[in-house]
Amino acid sequence: MISKECYVYISLPEQYESVTAGKFVLETDDRGINVGHFIYGRSYLARSEAVELDLIELKLSDKVYLQF
């Protein structure tokens, strides 16, 4: 299995600096099937000004979101 990961940053409303919103991991299994995982960071979820990256697919939560 091959795995690649990156951190996701966002500039919050009325702020100029970016903050880390979470982490995205892309895994490719032995059959070549890609599966993406995203999870919001705990420190991001604790921010009172945190916003959802996607209002429908990525609600503010500590769950792991999967994308096939």
PyMOL Python script that loads the backbone (N, CA, C, O; Angstrom):
from pymol import cmd

cmd.read_pdbstr("""\
ATOM      1  N   MET A   1       0.843  -1.177   0.000  1.00  0.00           N
ATOM      2  CA  MET A   1       0.000   0.000   0.000  1.00  0.00           C
ATOM      3  C   MET A   1       0.890   1.242   0.000  1.00  0.00           C
ATOM      4  O   MET A   1       1.844   1.340   0.772  1.00  0.00           O
ATOM      5  N   ILE A   2       0.566   2.165  -0.859  1.00  0.00           N
ATOM      6  CA  ILE A   2       1.280   3.433  -0.936  1.00  0.00           C
ATOM      7  C   ILE A   2       0.428   4.494  -0.250  1.00  0.00           C
ATOM      8  O   ILE A   2      -0.787   4.542  -0.443  1.00  0.00           O
ATOM      9  N   SER A   3       1.069   5.346   0.552  1.00  0.00           N
ATOM     10  CA  SER A   3       0.336   6.378   1.282  1.00  0.00           C
ATOM     11  C   SER A   3       1.033   7.720   1.112  1.00  0.00           C
ATOM     12  O   SER A   3       2.256   7.815   1.215  1.00  0.00           O
ATOM     13  N   LYS A   4       0.244   8.750   0.851  1.00  0.00           N
ATOM     14  CA  LYS A   4       0.737  10.124   0.763  1.00  0.00           C
ATOM     15  C   LYS A   4      -0.136  10.978   1.662  1.00  0.00           C
ATOM     16  O   LYS A   4      -1.347  10.767   1.728  1.00  0.00           O
ATOM     17  N   GLU A   5       0.456  11.937   2.354  1.00  0.00           N
ATOM     18  CA  GLU A   5      -0.345  12.783   3.228  1.00  0.00           C
ATOM     19  C   GLU A   5       0.073  14.236   3.101  1.00  0.00           C
ATOM     20  O   GLU A   5       1.203  14.557   2.733  1.00  0.00           O
ATOM     21  N   CYS A   6      -0.877  15.103   3.419  1.00  0.00           N
ATOM     22  CA  CYS A   6      -0.594  16.527   3.428  1.00  0.00           C
ATOM     23  C   CYS A   6      -1.493  17.202   4.453  1.00  0.00           C
ATOM     24  O   CYS A   6      -2.576  16.710   4.770  1.00  0.00           O
ATOM     25  N   TYR A   7      -1.037  18.314   4.956  1.00  0.00           N
ATOM     26  CA  TYR A   7      -1.839  19.102   5.879  1.00  0.00           C
ATOM     27  C   TYR A   7      -2.654  20.114   5.084  1.00  0.00           C
ATOM     28  O   TYR A   7      -2.201  20.619   4.057  1.00  0.00           O
ATOM     29  N   VAL A   8      -3.842  20.402   5.558  1.00  0.00           N
ATOM     30  CA  VAL A   8      -4.761  21.313   4.887  1.00  0.00           C
ATOM     31  C   VAL A   8      -4.833  22.596   5.714  1.00  0.00           C
ATOM     32  O   VAL A   8      -5.099  22.558   6.915  1.00  0.00           O
ATOM     33  N   TYR A   9      -4.594  23.722   5.060  1.00  0.00           N
ATOM     34  CA  TYR A   9      -4.587  25.023   5.730  1.00  0.00           C
ATOM     35  C   TYR A   9      -5.752  25.863   5.229  1.00  0.00           C
ATOM     36  O   TYR A   9      -6.236  25.683   4.112  1.00  0.00           O
ATOM     37  N   ILE A  10      -6.189  26.784   6.079  1.00  0.00           N
ATOM     38  CA  ILE A  10      -7.288  27.677   5.730  1.00  0.00           C
ATOM     39  C   ILE A  10      -7.038  29.046   6.350  1.00  0.00           C
ATOM     40  O   ILE A  10      -6.476  29.155   7.440  1.00  0.00           O
ATOM     41  N   SER A  11      -7.460  30.079   5.646  1.00  0.00           N
ATOM     42  CA  SER A  11      -7.476  31.430   6.210  1.00  0.00           C
ATOM     43  C   SER A  11      -8.894  31.673   6.693  1.00  0.00           C
ATOM     44  O   SER A  11      -9.830  31.698   5.894  1.00  0.00           O
ATOM     45  N   LEU A  12      -9.052  31.848   7.974  1.00  0.00           N
ATOM     46  CA  LEU A  12     -10.377  32.025   8.565  1.00  0.00           C
ATOM     47  C   LEU A  12     -10.916  33.421   8.270  1.00  0.00           C
ATOM     48  O   LEU A  12     -10.146  34.347   8.012  1.00  0.00           O
ATOM     49  N   PRO A  13     -12.229  33.570   8.307  1.00  0.00           N
ATOM     50  CA  PRO A  13     -12.830  34.878   8.027  1.00  0.00           C
ATOM     51  C   PRO A  13     -12.234  35.984   8.906  1.00  0.00           C
ATOM     52  O   PRO A  13     -12.067  35.824  10.115  1.00  0.00           O
ATOM     53  N   GLU A  14     -11.926  37.090   8.265  1.00  0.00           N
ATOM     54  CA  GLU A  14     -11.388  38.279   8.931  1.00  0.00           C
ATOM     55  C   GLU A  14     -10.032  38.055   9.596  1.00  0.00           C
ATOM     56  O   GLU A  14      -9.673  38.774  10.527  1.00  0.00           O
ATOM     57  N   GLN A  15      -9.276  37.059   9.123  1.00  0.00           N
ATOM     58  CA  GLN A  15      -7.917  36.822   9.611  1.00  0.00           C
ATOM     59  C   GLN A  15      -6.989  36.730   8.410  1.00  0.00           C
ATOM     60  O   GLN A  15      -7.406  36.343   7.318  1.00  0.00           O
ATOM     61  N   TYR A  16      -5.733  37.088   8.620  1.00  0.00           N
ATOM     62  CA  TYR A  16      -4.786  37.134   7.509  1.00  0.00           C
ATOM     63  C   TYR A  16      -3.845  35.948   7.464  1.00  0.00           C
ATOM     64  O   TYR A  16      -3.266  35.656   6.417  1.00  0.00           O
ATOM     65  N   GLU A  17      -3.683  35.264   8.574  1.00  0.00           N
ATOM     66  CA  GLU A  17      -2.763  34.131   8.609  1.00  0.00           C
ATOM     67  C   GLU A  17      -3.518  32.823   8.461  1.00  0.00           C
ATOM     68  O   GLU A  17      -4.652  32.687   8.920  1.00  0.00           O
ATOM     69  N   SER A  18      -2.874  31.867   7.816  1.00  0.00           N
ATOM     70  CA  SER A  18      -3.470  30.544   7.655  1.00  0.00           C
ATOM     71  C   SER A  18      -3.259  29.717   8.911  1.00  0.00           C
ATOM     72  O   SER A  18      -2.271  29.882   9.627  1.00  0.00           O
ATOM     73  N   VAL A  19      -4.202  28.829   9.162  1.00  0.00           N
ATOM     74  CA  VAL A  19      -4.094  27.889  10.276  1.00  0.00           C
ATOM     75  C   VAL A  19      -4.284  26.477   9.719  1.00  0.00           C
ATOM     76  O   VAL A  19      -4.899  26.293   8.669  1.00  0.00           O
ATOM     77  N   THR A  20      -3.756  25.498  10.425  1.00  0.00           N
ATOM     78  CA  THR A  20      -3.917  24.112  10.009  1.00  0.00           C
ATOM     79  C   THR A  20      -5.327  23.652  10.349  1.00  0.00           C
ATOM     80  O   THR A  20      -5.736  23.689  11.510  1.00  0.00           O
ATOM     81  N   ALA A  21      -6.069  23.219   9.335  1.00  0.00           N
ATOM     82  CA  ALA A  21      -7.442  22.755   9.547  1.00  0.00           C
ATOM     83  C   ALA A  21      -7.494  21.248   9.770  1.00  0.00           C
ATOM     84  O   ALA A  21      -8.345  20.757  10.511  1.00  0.00           O
ATOM     85  N   GLY A  22      -6.592  20.520   9.133  1.00  0.00           N
ATOM     86  CA  GLY A  22      -6.625  19.066   9.269  1.00  0.00           C
ATOM     87  C   GLY A  22      -5.584  18.393   8.403  1.00  0.00           C
ATOM     88  O   GLY A  22      -4.641  19.023   7.924  1.00  0.00           O
ATOM     89  N   LYS A  23      -5.776  17.100   8.214  1.00  0.00           N
ATOM     90  CA  LYS A  23      -4.819  16.302   7.439  1.00  0.00           C
ATOM     91  C   LYS A  23      -5.576  15.429   6.449  1.00  0.00           C
ATOM     92  O   LYS A  23      -6.605  14.838   6.775  1.00  0.00           O
ATOM     93  N   PHE A  24      -5.039  15.361   5.227  1.00  0.00           N
ATOM     94  CA  PHE A  24      -5.581  14.504   4.180  1.00  0.00           C
ATOM     95  C   PHE A  24      -4.560  13.427   3.858  1.00  0.00           C
ATOM     96  O   PHE A  24      -3.379  13.720   3.666  1.00  0.00           O
ATOM     97  N   VAL A  25      -5.013  12.186   3.799  1.00  0.00           N
ATOM     98  CA  VAL A  25      -4.145  11.057   3.453  1.00  0.00           C
ATOM     99  C   VAL A  25      -4.750  10.341   2.259  1.00  0.00           C
ATOM    100  O   VAL A  25      -5.935  10.009   2.258  1.00  0.00           O
ATOM    101  N   LEU A  26      -3.929  10.103   1.239  1.00  0.00           N
ATOM    102  CA  LEU A  26      -4.350   9.340   0.064  1.00  0.00           C
ATOM    103  C   LEU A  26      -3.617   8.016   0.087  1.00  0.00           C
ATOM    104  O   LEU A  26      -2.387   7.985   0.105  1.00  0.00           O
ATOM    105  N   GLU A  27      -4.359   6.923   0.085  1.00  0.00           N
ATOM    106  CA  GLU A  27      -3.765   5.594   0.082  1.00  0.00           C
ATOM    107  C   GLU A  27      -4.157   4.868  -1.195  1.00  0.00           C
ATOM    108  O   GLU A  27      -5.299   4.949  -1.646  1.00  0.00           O
ATOM    109  N   THR A  28      -3.202   4.163  -1.766  1.00  0.00           N
ATOM    110  CA  THR A  28      -3.443   3.338  -2.939  1.00  0.00           C
ATOM    111  C   THR A  28      -3.140   1.902  -2.559  1.00  0.00           C
ATOM    112  O   THR A  28      -2.023   1.588  -2.147  1.00  0.00           O
ATOM    113  N   ASP A  29      -4.134   1.021  -2.696  1.00  0.00           N
ATOM    114  CA  ASP A  29      -3.894  -0.360  -2.307  1.00  0.00           C
ATOM    115  C   ASP A  29      -3.196  -1.123  -3.431  1.00  0.00           C
ATOM    116  O   ASP A  29      -2.890  -0.550  -4.476  1.00  0.00           O
ATOM    117  N   ASP A  30      -2.945  -2.410  -3.217  1.00  0.00           N
ATOM    118  CA  ASP A  30      -2.213  -3.232  -4.185  1.00  0.00           C
ATOM    119  C   ASP A  30      -2.957  -3.393  -5.514  1.00  0.00           C
ATOM    120  O   ASP A  30      -2.352  -3.741  -6.527  1.00  0.00           O
ATOM    121  N   ARG A  31      -4.273  -3.140  -5.508  1.00  0.00           N
ATOM    122  CA  ARG A  31      -5.062  -3.242  -6.739  1.00  0.00           C
ATOM    123  C   ARG A  31      -5.116  -1.918  -7.484  1.00  0.00           C
ATOM    124  O   ARG A  31      -5.697  -1.846  -8.567  1.00  0.00           O
ATOM    125  N   GLY A  32      -4.517  -0.863  -6.921  1.00  0.00           N
ATOM    126  CA  GLY A  32      -4.514   0.443  -7.556  1.00  0.00           C
ATOM    127  C   GLY A  32      -5.716   1.299  -7.214  1.00  0.00           C
ATOM    128  O   GLY A  32      -5.948   2.324  -7.855  1.00  0.00           O
ATOM    129  N   ILE A  33      -6.481   0.896  -6.217  1.00  0.00           N
ATOM    130  CA  ILE A  33      -7.661   1.653  -5.807  1.00  0.00           C
ATOM    131  C   ILE A  33      -7.243   2.727  -4.810  1.00  0.00           C
ATOM    132  O   ILE A  33      -6.572   2.448  -3.817  1.00  0.00           O
ATOM    133  N   ASN A  34      -7.654   3.963  -5.096  1.00  0.00           N
ATOM    134  CA  ASN A  34      -7.329   5.100  -4.232  1.00  0.00           C
ATOM    135  C   ASN A  34      -8.441   5.340  -3.217  1.00  0.00           C
ATOM    136  O   ASN A  34      -9.626   5.298  -3.549  1.00  0.00           O
ATOM    137  N   VAL A  35      -8.039   5.590  -1.984  1.00  0.00           N
ATOM    138  CA  VAL A  35      -8.979   5.956  -0.924  1.00  0.00           C
ATOM    139  C   VAL A  35      -8.391   7.154  -0.195  1.00  0.00           C
ATOM    140  O   VAL A  35      -7.253   7.108   0.270  1.00  0.00           O
ATOM    141  N   GLY A  36      -9.172   8.231  -0.096  1.00  0.00           N
ATOM    142  CA  GLY A  36      -8.731   9.422   0.616  1.00  0.00           C
ATOM    143  C   GLY A  36      -9.382   9.500   1.989  1.00  0.00           C
ATOM    144  O   GLY A  36     -10.542   9.124   2.158  1.00  0.00           O
ATOM    145  N   HIS A  37      -8.625   9.991   2.973  1.00  0.00           N
ATOM    146  CA  HIS A  37      -9.120  10.172   4.332  1.00  0.00           C
ATOM    147  C   HIS A  37      -8.824  11.608   4.741  1.00  0.00           C
ATOM    148  O   HIS A  37      -7.723  12.107   4.507  1.00  0.00           O
ATOM    149  N   PHE A  38      -9.791  12.267   5.345  1.00  0.00           N
ATOM    150  CA  PHE A  38      -9.567  13.598   5.886  1.00  0.00           C
ATOM    151  C   PHE A  38     -10.058  13.626   7.316  1.00  0.00           C
ATOM    152  O   PHE A  38     -11.100  13.058   7.643  1.00  0.00           O
ATOM    153  N   ILE A  39      -9.287  14.303   8.175  1.00  0.00           N
ATOM    154  CA  ILE A  39      -9.707  14.504   9.555  1.00  0.00           C
ATOM    155  C   ILE A  39      -9.307  15.914   9.984  1.00  0.00           C
ATOM    156  O   ILE A  39      -8.187  16.360   9.735  1.00  0.00           O
ATOM    157  N   TYR A  40     -10.250  16.608  10.637  1.00  0.00           N
ATOM    158  CA  TYR A  40      -9.956  17.925  11.193  1.00  0.00           C
ATOM    159  C   TYR A  40      -9.016  17.765  12.383  1.00  0.00           C
ATOM    160  O   TYR A  40      -9.110  16.784  13.119  1.00  0.00           O
ATOM    161  N   GLY A  41      -8.121  18.715  12.573  1.00  0.00           N
ATOM    162  CA  GLY A  41      -7.234  18.719  13.726  1.00  0.00           C
ATOM    163  C   GLY A  41      -7.978  19.097  15.000  1.00  0.00           C
ATOM    164  O   GLY A  41      -8.917  19.893  14.962  1.00  0.00           O
ATOM    165  N   ARG A  42      -7.561  18.530  16.120  1.00  0.00           N
ATOM    166  CA  ARG A  42      -8.214  18.842  17.400  1.00  0.00           C
ATOM    167  C   ARG A  42      -8.103  20.317  17.746  1.00  0.00           C
ATOM    168  O   ARG A  42      -9.059  20.916  18.238  1.00  0.00           O
ATOM    169  N   SER A  43      -6.939  20.906  17.491  1.00  0.00           N
ATOM    170  CA  SER A  43      -6.773  22.324  17.822  1.00  0.00           C
ATOM    171  C   SER A  43      -7.653  23.197  16.930  1.00  0.00           C
ATOM    172  O   SER A  43      -8.126  24.247  17.365  1.00  0.00           O
ATOM    173  N   TYR A  44      -7.875  22.773  15.688  1.00  0.00           N
ATOM    174  CA  TYR A  44      -8.760  23.518  14.800  1.00  0.00           C
ATOM    175  C   TYR A  44     -10.203  23.424  15.284  1.00  0.00           C
ATOM    176  O   TYR A  44     -10.916  24.427  15.314  1.00  0.00           O
ATOM    177  N   LEU A  45     -10.631  22.233  15.660  1.00  0.00           N
ATOM    178  CA  LEU A  45     -12.001  22.057  16.148  1.00  0.00           C
ATOM    179  C   LEU A  45     -12.252  22.846  17.427  1.00  0.00           C
ATOM    180  O   LEU A  45     -13.389  23.228  17.707  1.00  0.00           O
ATOM    181  N   ALA A  46     -11.206  23.091  18.201  1.00  0.00           N
ATOM    182  CA  ALA A  46     -11.354  23.825  19.460  1.00  0.00           C
ATOM    183  C   ALA A  46     -11.494  25.333  19.237  1.00  0.00           C
ATOM    184  O   ALA A  46     -11.888  26.053  20.155  1.00  0.00           O
ATOM    185  N   ARG A  47     -11.184  25.813  18.058  1.00  0.00           N
ATOM    186  CA  ARG A  47     -11.274  27.248  17.766  1.00  0.00           C
ATOM    187  C   ARG A  47     -12.730  27.682  17.653  1.00  0.00           C
ATOM    188  O   ARG A  47     -13.525  27.020  16.985  1.00  0.00           O
ATOM    189  N   SER A  48     -13.074  28.758  18.284  1.00  0.00           N
ATOM    190  CA  SER A  48     -14.458  29.252  18.211  1.00  0.00           C
ATOM    191  C   SER A  48     -14.800  29.757  16.810  1.00  0.00           C
ATOM    192  O   SER A  48     -15.969  29.752  16.423  1.00  0.00           O
ATOM    193  N   GLU A  49     -13.806  30.188  16.054  1.00  0.00           N
ATOM    194  CA  GLU A  49     -14.038  30.724  14.713  1.00  0.00           C
ATOM    195  C   GLU A  49     -13.853  29.687  13.599  1.00  0.00           C
ATOM    196  O   GLU A  49     -13.858  30.047  12.422  1.00  0.00           O
ATOM    197  N   ALA A  50     -13.692  28.420  13.951  1.00  0.00           N
ATOM    198  CA  ALA A  50     -13.504  27.371  12.941  1.00  0.00           C
ATOM    199  C   ALA A  50     -14.711  27.292  12.014  1.00  0.00           C
ATOM    200  O   ALA A  50     -15.855  27.426  12.448  1.00  0.00           O
ATOM    201  N   VAL A  51     -14.439  27.074  10.745  1.00  0.00           N
ATOM    202  CA  VAL A  51     -15.497  26.914   9.750  1.00  0.00           C
ATOM    203  C   VAL A  51     -15.313  25.579   9.034  1.00  0.00           C
ATOM    204  O   VAL A  51     -14.212  25.030   8.984  1.00  0.00           O
ATOM    205  N   GLU A  52     -16.399  25.075   8.489  1.00  0.00           N
ATOM    206  CA  GLU A  52     -16.351  23.828   7.739  1.00  0.00           C
ATOM    207  C   GLU A  52     -15.674  24.066   6.390  1.00  0.00           C
ATOM    208  O   GLU A  52     -15.891  25.098   5.754  1.00  0.00           O
ATOM    209  N   LEU A  53     -14.863  23.120   5.962  1.00  0.00           N
ATOM    210  CA  LEU A  53     -14.233  23.245   4.649  1.00  0.00           C
ATOM    211  C   LEU A  53     -15.248  23.011   3.535  1.00  0.00           C
ATOM    212  O   LEU A  53     -15.113  23.556   2.440  1.00  0.00           O
ATOM    213  N   ASP A  54     -16.246  22.213   3.815  1.00  0.00           N
ATOM    214  CA  ASP A  54     -17.340  21.962   2.880  1.00  0.00           C
ATOM    215  C   ASP A  54     -18.603  21.808   3.712  1.00  0.00           C
ATOM    216  O   ASP A  54     -18.673  20.944   4.585  1.00  0.00           O
ATOM    217  N   LEU A  55     -19.598  22.640   3.446  1.00  0.00           N
ATOM    218  CA  LEU A  55     -20.815  22.661   4.264  1.00  0.00           C
ATOM    219  C   LEU A  55     -21.625  21.368   4.188  1.00  0.00           C
ATOM    220  O   LEU A  55     -22.401  21.069   5.096  1.00  0.00           O
ATOM    221  N   ILE A  56     -21.451  20.607   3.119  1.00  0.00           N
ATOM    222  CA  ILE A  56     -22.230  19.379   2.948  1.00  0.00           C
ATOM    223  C   ILE A  56     -21.411  18.141   3.282  1.00  0.00           C
ATOM    224  O   ILE A  56     -21.879  17.273   4.018  1.00  0.00           O
ATOM    225  N   GLU A  57     -20.208  18.046   2.758  1.00  0.00           N
ATOM    226  CA  GLU A  57     -19.413  16.826   2.880  1.00  0.00           C
ATOM    227  C   GLU A  57     -18.461  16.792   4.075  1.00  0.00           C
ATOM    228  O   GLU A  57     -18.098  15.708   4.531  1.00  0.00           O
ATOM    229  N   LEU A  58     -18.045  17.956   4.597  1.00  0.00           N
ATOM    230  CA  LEU A  58     -17.035  17.988   5.660  1.00  0.00           C
ATOM    231  C   LEU A  58     -17.498  18.830   6.842  1.00  0.00           C
ATOM    232  O   LEU A  58     -16.895  19.858   7.152  1.00  0.00           O
ATOM    233  N   LYS A  59     -18.556  18.400   7.492  1.00  0.00           N
ATOM    234  CA  LYS A  59     -19.052  19.095   8.687  1.00  0.00           C
ATOM    235  C   LYS A  59     -17.976  19.076   9.765  1.00  0.00           C
ATOM    236  O   LYS A  59     -17.162  18.154   9.808  1.00  0.00           O
ATOM    237  N   LEU A  60     -17.961  20.082  10.636  1.00  0.00           N
ATOM    238  CA  LEU A  60     -17.000  20.120  11.743  1.00  0.00           C
ATOM    239  C   LEU A  60     -17.264  18.937  12.670  1.00  0.00           C
ATOM    240  O   LEU A  60     -18.316  18.857  13.305  1.00  0.00           O
ATOM    241  N   SER A  61     -16.316  18.034  12.740  1.00  0.00           N
ATOM    242  CA  SER A  61     -16.471  16.813  13.528  1.00  0.00           C
ATOM    243  C   SER A  61     -15.102  16.183  13.717  1.00  0.00           C
ATOM    244  O   SER A  61     -14.165  16.471  12.972  1.00  0.00           O
ATOM    245  N   ASP A  62     -14.996  15.317  14.727  1.00  0.00           N
ATOM    246  CA  ASP A  62     -13.735  14.603  14.917  1.00  0.00           C
ATOM    247  C   ASP A  62     -13.717  13.254  14.198  1.00  0.00           C
ATOM    248  O   ASP A  62     -12.813  12.448  14.416  1.00  0.00           O
ATOM    249  N   LYS A  63     -14.711  13.006  13.342  1.00  0.00           N
ATOM    250  CA  LYS A  63     -14.747  11.738  12.612  1.00  0.00           C
ATOM    251  C   LYS A  63     -13.804  11.778  11.408  1.00  0.00           C
ATOM    252  O   LYS A  63     -13.409  12.853  10.957  1.00  0.00           O
ATOM    253  N   VAL A  64     -13.455  10.624  10.903  1.00  0.00           N
ATOM    254  CA  VAL A  64     -12.620  10.511   9.712  1.00  0.00           C
ATOM    255  C   VAL A  64     -13.549  10.435   8.498  1.00  0.00           C
ATOM    256  O   VAL A  64     -14.431   9.579   8.436  1.00  0.00           O
ATOM    257  N   TYR A  65     -13.346  11.330   7.540  1.00  0.00           N
ATOM    258  CA  TYR A  65     -14.128  11.337   6.323  1.00  0.00           C
ATOM    259  C   TYR A  65     -13.405  10.527   5.255  1.00  0.00           C
ATOM    260  O   TYR A  65     -12.199  10.686   5.067  1.00  0.00           O
ATOM    261  N   LEU A  66     -14.129   9.664   4.557  1.00  0.00           N
ATOM    262  CA  LEU A  66     -13.547   8.824   3.515  1.00  0.00           C
ATOM    263  C   LEU A  66     -14.046   9.260   2.151  1.00  0.00           C
ATOM    264  O   LEU A  66     -15.192   9.684   2.004  1.00  0.00           O
ATOM    265  N   GLN A  67     -13.185   9.155   1.162  1.00  0.00           N
ATOM    266  CA  GLN A  67     -13.554   9.446  -0.229  1.00  0.00           C
ATOM    267  C   GLN A  67     -12.968   8.357  -1.098  1.00  0.00           C
ATOM    268  O   GLN A  67     -11.763   8.113  -1.053  1.00  0.00           O
ATOM    269  N   PHE A  68     -13.803   7.692  -1.893  1.00  0.00           N
ATOM    270  CA  PHE A  68     -13.330   6.639  -2.791  1.00  0.00           C
ATOM    271  C   PHE A  68     -13.234   7.158  -4.198  1.00  0.00           C
ATOM    272  O   PHE A  68     -12.852   6.417  -5.104  1.00  0.00           O
TER     273      PHE A  68
END
""", "prot")
cmd.dss("prot")
cmd.show_as("cartoon", "prot")
cmd.util.cbc("prot")
cmd.orient("prot")
